Every structure is written in C-alpha cells, then in structure tokens.
Amino acid sequence: MKAAIELQEAFRARNLAYPPNRWLQFRLGLASGKVVDRDGDLLGMAVNVAARLEKLAKPGGICMSGAIYEAVAGALPVPFVDLGERLLKNIPFPVRAYAIAWPGAEVEPEPPPAVSLIRRKIVLWAAATCVAALAIVGGVAAGLWLVAPAAQLQASAERPVAAQRAAETLSLPADPAATFAQLSQRGGLIEDPQSAPGLYYKALLFEAKGETSGAHRAYYALARMGLEYVDPHLRYAALVRTHEGRIVTRQVYAELHEDAPSRATALLYALQCDGAERRDRIQAIVDEHPDFAPAYYFLAEEHSEDTIGNRQSLKDKQIELAALTEFLKADRDGKLARFFLDQAVLSDWLKRARERQTKLASLLSSASALPDAGSERE
C-alpha cells in the first residue's frame, strides 16, 4: 500500500509540470491472497479481484479489498472511503471495496441500495442456475458459466435422485460419501460436475493446483445447493477468508443462508462471528436443532481450553464434555456420517472428540473430590 501511494504521489507531482493532455495517470487495485506463477504470469483469485477493483478507482486513484483495508487503515495517515459491497465481473461473491479519498482521485459513488440489491439478486439467481467450468483462453484461466436447469441445484439434504443420476453416469455408488471416496481414489478431472461429490472433488482439485478462481466457483455452486454437508462449507469459508478476509467471509455466508438456507449455512455463518455472539449462535443452533450433530462439536470447541485458555472454568469443562458426549452418541447411533462428504474429515473429528472426552472425564472426576473445584466464568 505504501508503494502504491508513493507511486501515485510521484505521478501527481510529475503531472504538475505538464498540461492535462500530457498527464500520466493510472488506476491501482489491491487485493491479498495466494497467487500462482505460470511462465512469468501471476494467476489466482487475488489477481482477478485486484484487476476488478482497479476499474472502480478513478485515474490516479487506489482501490482495495476489505482485507487490505483492515490491515492498513490504522497504520497510514490517508483518508479512506467505504465503497460498499460490489459485484465484480467473474467474481462469485460480493467484495467489500474501499478507496483512498484524496483530492484529484475521486472514486465511483456506491450504487443506490435498490439497484445494488437487484443486481445482487440477479447474480445469486444466475449462480443457482449455473454450474462452473473453466475456459482456457490464450493460456490464461477465465471464468465461464454453463447454464443448467435450476432444478439440478435445488435439493434437499439427501439428494437421492441427483446422487443416483450422477452414480449411473460415472459408474459410481449412489451414496454421496461413497461417490466422493471413489472419485478421490480414481483421480482425474470430472467435467461439468452437477452432483455434490463431483463439485467438491473438482473444488479440491482446483485448490491443489493453485487455481483459486476455479475452486471458488465449484465451492459456490455446491454451497448454493442448500445441502447439509459441513466439510465442503468449512473448506469454502477457509478459502474465502484466506483471500478476502473475515468480513467478506461473513457477508458471503450471510447471503448464502438467506438465499440457500440450511443448518450448515447457519452454522458456518455463526462460525464467522466472534466471541460471545459466536458462542450464542452455536448454542441457539443446538437448542433449535438437537439432531444436527456437527453443531455439538463446535459448541465443545467454544468452551474448550484451546479457545478459552486459562479462563476455562468448571462449567466450561462440563459444557464441553456434554457436547462431546452428544457428538459421539450421534456417531454411535449412525446419525453423524450423513453430514460429511469426506469421511476422512469425520474420522479426524471423532479422534479428537474421543481424546478430549477421555481427558475431560478424568479431570472432572478428580475435581469432584475437591471442595472448591473451580469457579464459574461469568
């Protein structure tokens, strides 16, 4: 950001010596995230977002993503202006944009709320009726939407018909988790996947190759299905947070839960909150949906020593143990696996839950023999 400011100020100083028709003016866009070097060319979602943000700035101006703004706003003595959420071309989620508001580098005003809302709904509707593909044009990855029937992306938590259709096409089992496992073992690229296992597998392939834009599109198409698989949502949220920051991730899941609501989107939105709000939202999900087993795992995390540290009280330990007990009971009753496409993720959760349950049971058993066994945290 300092380099961008110095660059623009240098051009502004240089332009003072020339008439306007000889000025050199550039727009600068800044975003953060991983990039891939391909034969001297940089690719990735961060590059795409920066290129789109550049077009929001006026000549001589600087526009940046929310993640950049959060990192530098308190460290640089320059004025910033909030441009609001913007729908950027070929970017599958709204981006919070900011600009430096210095004289002579005016910024585009935020569109009226009604227009912004209409545009957002149009994009979200279009995403619900599309599946993602990747077009390679002149060696550069570019986004391409292939239209598919809307019914293919509107599903219940089980999606038996779609899973069966995908299994018949790919000669794979109809169970989504088994389908995903066989796709992972078989390898290769699934063209134009329309099933949840196919989209998830393709998203992971894109991530492994460093093609973040393709991963975004595949995850977003899967997230729009309204399914209750938790592990794809967790990976998608991690991807957005890495490249766009916490605020954008929360906005993405607020809109996903509004337009494709499920218990999984409610949980992921809660996980983007902080402190007491995060804990209260997870507790509310548990209270309203006691059969949604993944929520118990995160409720236990909220009250764990890893999260609270040395402030963990006896009550916290009791809540954590009770939540872990419910989580493991759901597994014994066969009511947990259906929330995971990748069963390896579930295995890791179960291993940690069992280890923590054993340790907590031992600690609480010892503490019960003491007259002053801890104090409750307010």
DRENDO-1510 file (C-alpha; in Angstrom, 1 decimal, always signed):
<recs>
REC; n; res; u; v; w
REC; 1; MET; +0.0; +0.0; +0.0 .
REC; 2; LYS; +2.9; +2.4; +0.8 .
REC; 3; ALA; +4.4; +1.6; -2.6 .
REC; 4; ALA; +1.0; +2.3; -4.3 .
REC; 5; ILE; +0.6; +5.6; -2.5 .
REC; 6; GLU; +4.2; +6.7; -3.3 .
REC; 7; LEU; +3.7; +5.7; -7.0 .
REC; 8; GLN; +0.5; +7.8; -7.3 .
REC; 9; GLU; +2.0; +10.8; -5.5 .
REC; 10; ALA; +5.1; +10.7; -7.7 .
REC; 11; PHE; +2.9; +10.8; -10.8 .
REC; 12; ARG; +0.8; +13.6; -9.4 .
REC; 13; ALA; +4.0; +15.6; -8.7 .
REC; 14; ARG; +5.3; +14.9; -12.2 .
REC; 15; ASN; +2.0; +15.9; -13.8 .
REC; 16; LEU; +2.1; +19.4; -12.3 .
REC; 17; ALA; +4.8; +20.3; -14.8 .
REC; 18; TYR; +2.7; +19.3; -17.8 .
REC; 19; PRO; -0.7; +20.3; -19.3 .
REC; 20; PRO; -3.5; +17.8; -18.7 .
REC; 21; ASN; -3.2; +16.3; -22.2 .
REC; 22; ARG; +0.2; +15.0; -21.2 .
REC; 23; TRP; -0.6; +13.7; -17.7 .
REC; 24; LEU; +0.3; +10.1; -16.9 .
REC; 25; GLN; -2.5; +8.6; -14.7 .
REC; 26; PHE; -3.0; +5.0; -13.6 .
REC; 27; ARG; -5.7; +3.2; -11.6 .
REC; 28; LEU; -4.4; +0.8; -8.9 .
REC; 29; GLY; -6.3; -2.1; -7.4 .
REC; 30; LEU; -5.0; -4.1; -4.4 .
REC; 31; ALA; -6.1; -7.4; -3.0 .
REC; 32; SER; -4.5; -10.1; -0.8 .
REC; 33; GLY; -4.2; -13.8; -1.4 .
REC; 34; LYS; -2.1; -16.6; -2.9 .
REC; 35; VAL; -1.0; -16.4; -6.5 .
REC; 36; VAL; +0.4; -19.0; -8.9 .
REC; 37; ASP; +3.4; -18.2; -11.2 .
REC; 38; ARG; +2.8; -19.6; -14.6 .
REC; 39; ASP; +5.6; -18.8; -17.1 .
REC; 40; GLY; +6.1; -15.4; -15.7 .
REC; 41; ASP; +2.3; -14.7; -15.4 .
REC; 42; LEU; +0.6; -14.5; -12.0 .
REC; 43; LEU; -2.8; -16.2; -11.7 .
REC; 44; GLY; -5.3; -16.6; -8.9 .
REC; 45; MET; -8.4; -15.1; -7.3 .
REC; 46; ALA; -6.4; -12.3; -5.7 .
REC; 47; VAL; -5.1; -11.2; -9.1 .
REC; 48; ASN; -8.7; -11.3; -10.5 .
REC; 49; VAL; -10.1; -9.3; -7.6 .
REC; 50; ALA; -7.3; -6.7; -7.8 .
REC; 51; ALA; -7.9; -6.3; -11.5 .
REC; 52; ARG; -11.6; -5.7; -10.9 .
REC; 53; LEU; -11.0; -3.3; -8.1 .
REC; 54; GLU; -8.7; -1.3; -10.3 .
REC; 55; LYS; -11.6; -0.4; -12.5 .
REC; 56; LEU; -13.5; +1.1; -9.6 .
REC; 57; ALA; -10.9; +3.7; -9.0 .
REC; 58; LYS; -10.7; +6.9; -11.0 .
REC; 59; PRO; -7.4; +7.7; -12.8 .
REC; 60; GLY; -4.8; +8.5; -10.2 .
REC; 61; GLY; -6.7; +6.6; -7.5 .
REC; 62; ILE; -6.3; +3.4; -5.4 .
REC; 63; CYS; -9.0; +0.9; -4.7 .
REC; 64; MET; -8.6; -2.1; -2.3 .
REC; 65; SER; -10.4; -5.1; -0.9 .
REC; 66; GLY; -11.7; -5.2; +2.7 .
REC; 67; ALA; -8.9; -7.4; +3.8 .
REC; 68; ILE; -6.3; -4.8; +2.7 .
REC; 69; TYR; -8.3; -2.0; +4.3 .
REC; 70; GLU; -8.4; -3.9; +7.6 .
REC; 71; ALA; -4.7; -4.4; +7.5 .
REC; 72; VAL; -3.6; -0.8; +6.8 .
REC; 73; ALA; -6.4; +1.5; +7.8 .
REC; 74; GLY; -5.0; +2.3; +11.2 .
REC; 75; ALA; -1.4; +2.4; +10.1 .
REC; 76; LEU; -1.4; +5.0; +7.3 .
REC; 77; PRO; -2.3; +8.7; +7.6 .
REC; 78; VAL; -4.5; +8.8; +4.5 .
REC; 79; PRO; -8.3; +9.2; +4.2 .
REC; 80; PHE; -10.4; +6.1; +3.2 .
REC; 81; VAL; -13.9; +5.9; +1.8 .
REC; 82; ASP; -16.1; +2.8; +2.0 .
REC; 83; LEU; -17.5; +1.9; -1.4 .
REC; 84; GLY; -19.7; -0.8; +0.0 .
REC; 85; GLU; -20.2; -4.3; -1.3 .
REC; 86; ARG; -19.5; -4.6; -5.1 .
REC; 87; LEU; -20.4; -7.3; -7.5 .
REC; 88; LEU; -17.3; -7.7; -9.7 .
REC; 89; LYS; -17.2; -9.4; -13.0 .
REC; 90; ASN; -16.4; -13.1; -12.8 .
REC; 91; ILE; -16.0; -13.0; -9.1 .
REC; 92; PRO; -18.6; -15.4; -7.5 .
REC; 93; PHE; -19.2; -13.3; -4.3 .
REC; 94; PRO; -19.6; -9.7; -3.4 .
REC; 95; VAL; -16.4; -7.9; -2.4 .
REC; 96; ARG; -16.3; -5.0; +0.1 .
REC; 97; ALA; -14.3; -2.2; -1.6 .
REC; 98; TYR; -12.5; +0.8; -0.1 .
REC; 99; ALA; -10.6; +3.6; -1.8 .
REC; 100; ILE; -8.2; +6.3; -0.8 .
REC; 101; ALA; -10.2; +9.6; -1.0 .
REC; 102; TRP; -7.6; +12.2; -1.7 .
REC; 103; PRO; -8.2; +15.3; -3.8 .
REC; 104; GLY; -8.0; +14.7; -7.6 .
REC; 105; ALA; -8.5; +10.9; -7.2 .
REC; 106; GLU; -12.3; +10.8; -6.8 .
REC; 107; VAL; -14.0; +7.4; -6.5 .
REC; 108; GLU; -17.1; +6.0; -8.0 .
REC; 109; PRO; -20.1; +6.5; -5.6 .
REC; 110; GLU; -21.8; +3.5; -4.2 .
REC; 111; PRO; -24.8; +2.5; -6.3 .
REC; 112; PRO; -28.3; +3.2; -4.8 .
REC; 113; PRO; -29.4; +0.4; -2.4 .
REC; 114; ALA; -32.3; -0.7; -4.6 .
REC; 115; VAL; -30.1; -1.1; -7.7 .
REC; 116; SER; -27.4; -2.8; -5.7 .
REC; 117; LEU; -29.9; -5.2; -4.2 .
REC; 118; ILE; -31.5; -6.0; -7.6 .
REC; 119; ARG; -28.1; -6.6; -9.1 .
REC; 120; ARG; -27.1; -8.9; -6.2 .
REC; 121; LYS; -30.3; -10.9; -6.5 .
REC; 122; ILE; -29.8; -11.3; -10.2 .
REC; 123; VAL; -26.3; -12.6; -9.7 .
REC; 124; LEU; -27.3; -15.0; -7.0 .
REC; 125; TRP; -30.2; -16.3; -9.1 .
REC; 126; ALA; -27.9; -16.8; -12.0 .
REC; 127; ALA; -25.4; -18.7; -9.8 .
REC; 128; ALA; -28.3; -21.0; -8.7 .
REC; 129; THR; -29.0; -22.0; -12.3 .
REC; 130; CYS; -25.4; -22.5; -13.4 .
REC; 131; VAL; -22.6; -24.9; -13.0 .
REC; 132; ALA; -19.0; -23.8; -13.2 .
REC; 133; ALA; -16.4; -24.6; -15.9 .
REC; 134; LEU; -13.0; -23.3; -16.6 .
REC; 135; ALA; -12.2; -21.8; -20.0 .
REC; 136; ILE; -8.6; -21.6; -21.1 .
REC; 137; VAL; -8.2; -18.6; -23.4 .
REC; 138; GLY; -4.7; -17.9; -24.7 .
REC; 139; GLY; -3.1; -19.8; -21.7 .
REC; 140; VAL; -5.0; -17.6; -19.2 .
REC; 141; ALA; -7.7; -19.1; -17.0 .
REC; 142; ALA; -11.0; -17.2; -17.4 .
REC; 143; GLY; -14.4; -17.9; -15.7 .
REC; 144; LEU; -17.2; -19.3; -17.9 .
REC; 145; TRP; -20.7; -20.2; -16.7 .
REC; 146; LEU; -22.5; -23.1; -18.4 .
REC; 147; VAL; -26.3; -22.9; -17.9 .
REC; 148; ALA; -28.0; -25.9; -16.4 .
REC; 149; PRO; -31.6; -26.5; -15.3 .
REC; 150; ALA; -32.4; -24.8; -12.0 .
REC; 151; ALA; -33.8; -28.0; -10.5 .
REC; 152; GLN; -30.4; -29.6; -10.7 .
REC; 153; LEU; -29.1; -27.2; -8.0 .
REC; 154; GLN; -32.2; -27.1; -5.7 .
REC; 155; ALA; -32.0; -30.1; -3.4 .
REC; 156; SER; -32.9; -31.4; +0.0 .
REC; 157; ALA; -30.3; -32.6; +2.4 .
REC; 158; GLU; -30.2; -36.1; +1.0 .
REC; 159; ARG; -30.4; -35.5; -2.8 .
REC; 160; PRO; -31.1; -39.2; -3.6 .
REC; 161; VAL; -32.3; -38.7; -7.2 .
REC; 162; ALA; -29.4; -36.5; -8.2 .
REC; 163; ALA; -26.9; -38.8; -6.5 .
REC; 164; GLN; -28.3; -41.8; -8.3 .
REC; 165; ARG; -28.2; -40.0; -11.6 .
REC; 166; ALA; -24.5; -39.0; -11.0 .
REC; 167; ALA; -23.7; -42.5; -10.0 .
REC; 168; GLU; -25.2; -44.0; -13.1 .
REC; 169; THR; -23.3; -41.5; -15.3 .
REC; 170; LEU; -19.9; -42.2; -13.6 .
REC; 171; SER; -20.5; -45.8; -12.7 .
REC; 172; LEU; -20.1; -44.9; -9.0 .
REC; 173; PRO; -22.2; -45.8; -6.0 .
REC; 174; ALA; -25.3; -43.7; -5.3 .
REC; 175; ASP; -24.3; -42.8; -1.7 .
REC; 176; PRO; -22.7; -39.3; -1.9 .
REC; 177; ALA; -19.9; -40.0; +0.6 .
REC; 178; ALA; -19.0; -43.3; -1.2 .
REC; 179; THR; -19.1; -41.5; -4.6 .
REC; 180; PHE; -16.7; -38.8; -3.3 .
REC; 181; ALA; -14.4; -41.5; -1.9 .
REC; 182; GLN; -14.2; -43.4; -5.2 .
REC; 183; LEU; -13.7; -40.1; -7.1 .
REC; 184; SER; -10.8; -39.3; -4.8 .
REC; 185; GLN; -9.3; -42.8; -5.3 .
REC; 186; ARG; -9.8; -42.9; -9.1 .
REC; 187; GLY; -8.4; -39.4; -9.7 .
REC; 188; GLY; -8.7; -37.3; -12.9 .
REC; 189; LEU; -10.9; -34.4; -13.6 .
REC; 190; ILE; -14.7; -34.6; -13.7 .
REC; 191; GLU; -16.1; -32.4; -16.4 .
REC; 192; ASP; -19.1; -30.1; -15.6 .
REC; 193; PRO; -20.0; -31.9; -12.3 .
REC; 194; GLN; -23.6; -31.4; -11.2 .
REC; 195; SER; -23.6; -33.5; -8.1 .
REC; 196; ALA; -22.3; -32.5; -4.7 .
REC; 197; PRO; -19.5; -35.2; -4.7 .
REC; 198; GLY; -18.4; -34.1; -8.2 .
REC; 199; LEU; -18.3; -30.4; -7.3 .
REC; 200; TYR; -16.5; -31.0; -4.1 .
REC; 201; TYR; -13.9; -33.2; -5.7 .
REC; 202; LYS; -13.4; -30.6; -8.5 .
REC; 203; ALA; -13.0; -27.8; -6.0 .
REC; 204; LEU; -10.3; -29.8; -4.1 .
REC; 205; LEU; -8.5; -30.4; -7.4 .
REC; 206; PHE; -8.5; -26.7; -8.3 .
REC; 207; GLU; -7.2; -25.9; -4.8 .
REC; 208; ALA; -4.4; -28.5; -5.1 .
REC; 209; LYS; -3.4; -26.9; -8.5 .
REC; 210; GLY; -3.5; -23.4; -7.1 .
REC; 211; GLU; -6.4; -22.4; -9.3 .
REC; 212; THR; -8.3; -20.5; -6.7 .
REC; 213; SER; -10.8; -19.0; -9.1 .
REC; 214; GLY; -12.0; -22.4; -10.3 .
REC; 215; ALA; -12.2; -23.6; -6.6 .
REC; 216; HIS; -14.3; -20.6; -5.7 .
REC; 217; ARG; -16.8; -21.4; -8.5 .
REC; 218; ALA; -17.1; -25.1; -7.7 .
REC; 219; TYR; -17.5; -24.4; -3.9 .
REC; 220; TYR; -20.0; -21.7; -4.5 .
REC; 221; ALA; -22.1; -23.9; -6.8 .
REC; 222; LEU; -22.1; -26.6; -4.1 .
REC; 223; ALA; -22.9; -24.1; -1.3 .
REC; 224; ARG; -25.9; -22.9; -3.3 .
REC; 225; MET; -27.5; -26.4; -3.3 .
REC; 226; GLY; -28.8; -26.0; +0.2 .
REC; 227; LEU; -27.3; -29.3; +1.4 .
REC; 228; GLU; -26.1; -30.0; +4.9 .
REC; 229; TYR; -22.6; -31.4; +4.3 .
REC; 230; VAL; -20.4; -29.5; +6.7 .
REC; 231; ASP; -16.9; -30.2; +5.4 .
REC; 232; PRO; -17.2; -28.5; +2.0 .
REC; 233; HIS; -18.6; -25.4; +3.7 .
REC; 234; LEU; -15.7; -25.3; +6.1 .
REC; 235; ARG; -13.2; -25.5; +3.2 .
REC; 236; TYR; -15.0; -22.9; +1.2 .
REC; 237; ALA; -15.2; -20.5; +4.2 .
REC; 238; ALA; -11.4; -21.0; +4.8 .
REC; 239; LEU; -10.7; -20.3; +1.1 .
REC; 240; VAL; -12.7; -17.0; +1.1 .
REC; 241; ARG; -11.3; -15.9; +4.5 .
REC; 242; THR; -7.7; -16.5; +3.3 .
REC; 243; HIS; -8.1; -14.4; +0.2 .
REC; 244; GLU; -10.8; -11.8; +1.2 .
REC; 245; GLY; -10.7; -11.6; +4.9 .
REC; 246; ARG; -13.1; -12.2; +7.8 .
REC; 247; ILE; -15.7; -9.5; +6.9 .
REC; 248; VAL; -16.2; -10.8; +3.3 .
REC; 249; THR; -16.5; -14.4; +4.6 .
REC; 250; ARG; -19.2; -13.3; +7.0 .
REC; 251; GLN; -21.0; -11.5; +4.2 .
REC; 252; VAL; -20.8; -14.5; +1.8 .
REC; 253; TYR; -22.4; -16.8; +4.4 .
REC; 254; ALA; -25.0; -14.3; +5.5 .
REC; 255; GLU; -26.2; -14.2; +1.8 .
REC; 256; LEU; -25.9; -17.9; +1.3 .
REC; 257; HIS; -28.0; -18.5; +4.4 .
REC; 258; GLU; -30.6; -16.1; +3.2 .
REC; 259; ASP; -30.8; -17.5; -0.4 .
REC; 260; ALA; -30.0; -21.2; +0.2 .
REC; 261; PRO; -30.7; -21.7; +3.9 .
REC; 262; SER; -29.7; -24.9; +5.7 .
REC; 263; ARG; -28.4; -25.8; +9.1 .
REC; 264; ALA; -24.9; -26.0; +7.6 .
REC; 265; THR; -25.1; -22.4; +6.3 .
REC; 266; ALA; -26.4; -21.3; +9.7 .
REC; 267; LEU; -23.5; -23.0; +11.4 .
REC; 268; LEU; -20.9; -21.5; +9.1 .
REC; 269; TYR; -22.4; -18.1; +9.5 .
REC; 270; ALA; -22.2; -18.5; +13.3 .
REC; 271; LEU; -18.5; -19.5; +12.9 .
REC; 272; GLN; -17.7; -16.2; +11.2 .
REC; 273; CYS; -18.8; -14.3; +14.3 .
REC; 274; ASP; -16.6; -13.5; +17.2 .
REC; 275; GLY; -16.7; -14.0; +21.0 .
REC; 276; ALA; -20.0; -14.2; +22.8 .
REC; 277; GLU; -22.0; -13.8; +19.6 .
REC; 278; ARG; -20.4; -16.8; +18.0 .
REC; 279; ARG; -20.9; -18.9; +21.1 .
REC; 280; ASP; -24.5; -17.8; +21.5 .
REC; 281; ARG; -25.4; -18.5; +17.8 .
REC; 282; ILE; -23.9; -22.0; +18.0 .
REC; 283; GLN; -25.8; -22.7; +21.2 .
REC; 284; ALA; -29.0; -21.5; +19.5 .
REC; 285; ILE; -28.5; -23.9; +16.7 .
REC; 286; VAL; -28.0; -26.8; +19.2 .
REC; 287; ASP; -31.2; -25.7; +21.0 .
REC; 288; GLU; -33.3; -25.4; +17.9 .
REC; 289; HIS; -31.8; -28.5; +16.1 .
REC; 290; PRO; -30.7; -31.0; +18.7 .
REC; 291; ASP; -30.3; -33.7; +15.9 .
REC; 292; PHE; -27.7; -31.6; +14.0 .
REC; 293; ALA; -24.7; -33.3; +15.4 .
REC; 294; PRO; -21.9; -31.2; +13.9 .
REC; 295; ALA; -23.0; -28.2; +16.0 .
REC; 296; TYR; -22.2; -30.1; +19.2 .
REC; 297; TYR; -18.5; -30.4; +18.0 .
REC; 298; PHE; -18.2; -26.6; +17.6 .
REC; 299; LEU; -20.1; -26.0; +20.9 .
REC; 300; ALA; -17.5; -28.1; +22.6 .
REC; 301; GLU; -14.7; -26.1; +20.8 .
REC; 302; GLU; -16.2; -22.8; +22.1 .
REC; 303; HIS; -15.9; -24.0; +25.7 .
REC; 304; SER; -12.6; -25.8; +25.3 .
REC; 305; GLU; -9.2; -24.9; +26.8 .
REC; 306; ASP; -7.9; -24.3; +23.3 .
REC; 307; THR; -10.4; -21.5; +22.7 .
REC; 308; ILE; -10.7; -20.1; +26.2 .
REC; 309; GLY; -7.2; -20.7; +27.6 .
REC; 310; ASN; -6.6; -20.5; +31.3 .
REC; 311; ARG; -10.0; -18.8; +31.8 .
REC; 312; GLN; -11.8; -22.2; +31.3 .
REC; 313; SER; -14.0; -22.8; +34.3 .
REC; 314; LEU; -15.5; -25.9; +35.7 .
REC; 315; LYS; -18.8; -25.0; +34.0 .
REC; 316; ASP; -17.0; -24.7; +30.7 .
REC; 317; LYS; -15.5; -28.2; +31.1 .
REC; 318; GLN; -18.9; -29.6; +31.9 .
REC; 319; ILE; -20.5; -28.0; +28.8 .
REC; 320; GLU; -17.6; -29.2; +26.6 .
REC; 321; LEU; -17.9; -32.7; +28.0 .
REC; 322; ALA; -21.7; -32.8; +27.5 .
REC; 323; ALA; -21.4; -31.5; +23.9 .
REC; 324; LEU; -18.7; -34.1; +23.1 .
REC; 325; THR; -20.8; -36.8; +24.6 .
REC; 326; GLU; -23.8; -35.9; +22.3 .
REC; 327; PHE; -21.5; -35.7; +19.3 .
REC; 328; LEU; -20.1; -39.1; +19.9 .
REC; 329; LYS; -23.5; -40.6; +20.7 .
REC; 330; ALA; -24.7; -39.4; +17.3 .
REC; 331; ASP; -21.9; -41.3; +15.7 .
REC; 332; ARG; -22.7; -44.5; +17.6 .
REC; 333; ASP; -26.4; -44.1; +16.5 .
REC; 334; GLY; -25.4; -43.7; +12.9 .
REC; 335; LYS; -26.7; -40.1; +12.7 .
REC; 336; LEU; -23.4; -38.3; +12.1 .
REC; 337; ALA; -21.8; -39.6; +8.9 .
REC; 338; ARG; -24.6; -38.1; +6.7 .
REC; 339; PHE; -23.3; -34.6; +7.4 .
REC; 340; PHE; -19.8; -35.3; +5.8 .
REC; 341; LEU; -18.9; -35.9; +2.2 .
REC; 342; ASP; -15.3; -36.7; +3.1 .
REC; 343; GLN; -15.3; -39.3; +5.8 .
REC; 344; ALA; -11.6; -38.7; +6.5 .
REC; 345; VAL; -12.6; -35.3; +7.9 .
REC; 346; LEU; -15.1; -37.0; +10.2 .
REC; 347; SER; -12.5; -39.5; +11.3 .
REC; 348; ASP; -10.3; -36.7; +12.4 .
REC; 349; TRP; -13.1; -35.0; +14.3 .
REC; 350; LEU; -14.0; -38.3; +16.1 .
REC; 351; LYS; -10.4; -39.0; +17.1 .
REC; 352; ARG; -10.1; -35.5; +18.7 .
REC; 353; ALA; -13.5; -35.8; +20.3 .
REC; 354; ARG; -12.7; -39.2; +21.9 .
REC; 355; GLU; -9.3; -38.0; +23.2 .
REC; 356; ARG; -10.8; -34.8; +24.6 .
REC; 357; GLN; -13.8; -36.7; +26.2 .
REC; 358; THR; -11.4; -39.1; +28.0 .
REC; 359; LYS; -9.3; -36.3; +29.3 .
REC; 360; LEU; -12.2; -34.2; +30.5 .
REC; 361; ALA; -13.9; -37.1; +32.2 .
REC; 362; SER; -10.7; -37.8; +34.1 .
REC; 363; LEU; -10.3; -34.1; +35.1 .
REC; 364; LEU; -13.9; -33.7; +36.2 .
REC; 365; SER; -13.8; -37.0; +38.2 .
REC; 366; SER; -10.7; -35.7; +40.1 .
REC; 367; ALA; -12.2; -32.2; +40.5 .
REC; 368; SER; -15.5; -33.6; +42.0 .
REC; 369; ALA; -13.5; -34.8; +45.0 .
REC; 370; LEU; -12.3; -31.3; +45.8 .
REC; 371; PRO; -14.4; -28.9; +47.9 .
REC; 372; ASP; -13.6; -25.9; +45.7 .
REC; 373; ALA; -13.4; -27.5; +42.3 .
REC; 374; GLY; -13.1; -24.4; +40.1 .
REC; 375; SER; -15.3; -21.4; +39.7 .
REC; 376; GLU; -17.8; -20.5; +37.1 .
REC; 377; ARG; -16.8; -17.9; +34.4 .
REC; 378; GLU; -19.3; -15.1; +34.1 .
</recs>
